[in-house]
Amino acid sequence: MIILRMLLGRILSLVPLVLGVTLFVFVVMRFSPVDPALAAFDGANATDEQLDQFRRENGLLDPWPVQYGRFVWDLLHGDFGVSVITKQAVGDTIATALPLTLQLTLMGVVIAVVVSLMLGITSAVFRDRWPDQLIRIVSLAGVAAPAFWIALLLVQWLAVGEGLFPTSGYVSPQDSFSGWVNSMTLPAVALAMPVAAQLTRVIRTSMVEELDKDYVRTARGGGLPPIVVVGRNVLRNALVTPLTVLGLRVGYLLGGAVVIETMFALPGLGQNMIQAVKDGDTSKVQGFVITIAIGFVLVNLIVDILYVIANPRLRSHS
């Protein structure tokens, strides 16, 4: 009951946030130097009369508050508008591209979580010894390395050098599961490594703080095996802070997918958004940005729920 009440409160608090995101995107696109009318004719030497007619038909001459109200009303009905270039519904493009971006992001999250848990726990357990020192150096380097640079190294080493993975392209899991894994591994690893490095440092810090508490010394003094103490008690209590950081970094993964998808020629939201920017297709850019922003908001809502589940003591304050 407490979790449901907390969930309802979080959802209500997200409404103004989502509205703020839509307003920000709307204003930014209206201040953009790109003219949707010119982009629609794409160098066809349209006359001023044709441009004015296009603007009137698409409501571009209406006052901004009217345009924004229509924009939000359409979004509430699942209408992201129509591409001024292809004349296709933006929602259809999003429905086609979003699954790939979600696959890449989810795969990146799984890799980041698995790697960071292994390294963070090892670093905390072997605190101030050589495994800890080595992991801290590696994680510091990972935090400093941007995803696109890691992607270039992985392509040079594992794709071009060893020939283990393709350099670009996408294979649907329906066509070939092994081909899908091969096509997604390098992009997902490149996307996940900076996040894994940061989470490793956060998990190590949280684990060290928990390992120094009295209940851990009491459990060890009572003869409980270290693996039980760490796995059953310490890890659960130490995951509260890393969960918060993970929620924020998933937003980074969604945004970072824009660059990684372009580098590996993956037809997800990122590559489509870059192409839309090049084409001056404002409707598509708006739809893609809002989709990513709403995804970030939903991820943080899920993290809030996991945050309470991981630490029952917080439920009384929700």
Secondary structure, 3 states (H helix, E strand, C coil): CHHHHHHHHHHHHHHHHHHHHHHHHHHHHHHCCCCHHHHHHCCCCCCHHHHHHHHHHCCCCCCHHHHHHHHHHHHHCCCCCECCCCCCEHHHHHHHHHHHHHHHHHHHHHHHHHHHHHHHHHHHHCCCCHHHHHHHHHHHHHHHCCHHHHHHHHHHHHHHHCCCCCCCCCCCCCCCHHHHHHHHHHHHHHHHHHHHHHHHHHHHHHHHHHHCCHHHHHHHHCCCCHHHHHHHHHHHHHCHHHHHHHHHHHHHHHHHHHHHHHHCCCCCHHHHHHHHHHHCCHHHHHHHHHHHHHHHHHHHHHHHHHHHHHCHHHHHHC
